[in-house]
Amino acid sequence: MSSYIEAIENITPEIYENLKTAVELGKWGDGRKLTAEQKETCLAAMIAWEMQNLPEEQRTGYMGGQECGSKSKKNQAPIDTSLFAPASGTRH
């Protein structure tokens, strides 16, 4: 396991960007397609590197201060339902 940790510690910002691009595009810089295993390994390495080198809000998967839907709806203005009423004099 220490060889994995050492490998993560040796990732430079340039290598990290190359891994990130490969995962995003699904292929290496030379055009070869990533296998599912390569994509999984790259993503795991990216996340491990981000934990040591990036603030939380810049990491992969960061969602911010999310609230559940019922809490966030309390702060919204009410919807004007008259917009959805049928117009007078029209036939449907």
C-alpha positions as CSV (number, residue, x, y, z in Angstrom):
1,M,0.0,0.0,0.0
2,S,2.9,2.4,0.6
3,S,3.8,2.3,-3.1
4,Y,0.3,3.6,-3.9
5,I,0.8,6.4,-1.3
6,E,4.2,7.2,-2.7
7,A,2.8,7.3,-6.3
8,I,0.1,9.8,-5.2
9,E,2.7,11.9,-3.5
10,N,4.8,12.0,-6.7
11,I,1.9,13.3,-8.8
12,T,2.7,16.8,-10.1
13,P,0.1,19.4,-11.0
14,E,0.8,18.7,-14.7
15,I,0.3,14.9,-14.2
16,Y,-2.9,15.7,-12.3
17,E,-4.2,17.8,-15.2
18,N,-3.4,15.1,-17.7
19,L,-5.3,12.5,-15.6
20,K,-8.2,14.8,-15.2
21,T,-8.4,15.5,-19.0
22,A,-8.1,11.8,-19.7
23,V,-11.0,11.0,-17.3
24,E,-13.1,13.8,-18.7
25,L,-12.6,12.9,-22.4
26,G,-12.3,9.1,-21.9
27,K,-9.0,8.9,-23.8
28,W,-5.3,9.5,-23.3
29,G,-3.5,12.5,-24.8
30,D,-2.4,10.3,-27.7
31,G,-6.0,9.4,-28.5
32,R,-6.1,5.8,-27.1
33,K,-9.4,5.1,-25.2
34,L,-9.2,4.6,-21.4
35,T,-10.4,1.2,-20.2
36,A,-12.9,1.1,-17.4
37,E,-10.1,0.0,-15.0
38,Q,-7.9,2.9,-16.2
39,K,-10.7,5.4,-15.7
40,E,-11.4,4.0,-12.2
41,T,-7.7,4.1,-11.2
42,C,-7.2,7.6,-12.6
43,L,-10.2,8.9,-10.8
44,A,-9.1,7.4,-7.5
45,A,-5.6,8.9,-8.0
46,M,-7.1,12.3,-8.8
47,I,-9.3,12.3,-5.7
48,A,-6.4,11.2,-3.5
49,W,-4.2,13.9,-4.9
50,E,-7.0,16.5,-4.5
51,M,-7.4,15.6,-0.8
52,Q,-3.8,16.6,-0.2
53,N,-3.4,19.5,-2.6
54,L,-6.7,21.3,-3.1
55,P,-9.2,23.1,-0.9
56,E,-12.5,21.3,-0.4
57,E,-14.5,23.5,-2.8
58,Q,-12.1,22.7,-5.7
59,R,-12.2,18.9,-5.3
60,T,-14.0,16.5,-7.6
61,G,-17.6,15.9,-6.5
62,Y,-17.8,19.0,-4.3
63,M,-21.5,20.0,-3.9
64,G,-21.2,23.1,-1.7
65,G,-23.7,24.0,1.0
66,Q,-26.6,21.8,-0.4
67,E,-29.9,21.6,1.5
68,C,-32.6,19.1,1.1
69,G,-35.4,20.2,-1.3
70,S,-38.0,20.9,1.4
71,K,-35.7,23.3,3.3
72,S,-34.7,25.3,0.2
73,K,-38.3,25.7,-1.0
74,K,-39.2,27.6,2.1
75,N,-36.9,30.5,1.0
76,Q,-38.3,30.8,-2.5
77,A,-41.0,33.3,-3.5
78,P,-44.4,31.8,-4.2
79,I,-45.2,30.9,-7.8
80,D,-47.9,32.9,-9.5
81,T,-50.3,30.1,-10.6
82,S,-52.4,32.5,-12.7
83,L,-49.9,31.9,-15.4
84,F,-51.1,28.3,-15.7
85,A,-54.9,29.1,-15.7
86,P,-56.7,28.6,-19.0
87,A,-57.2,31.8,-21.0
88,S,-60.9,32.9,-21.2
89,G,-62.6,32.4,-24.5
90,T,-60.4,29.6,-25.7
91,R,-61.4,26.1,-26.4
92,H,-59.3,23.1,-25.4
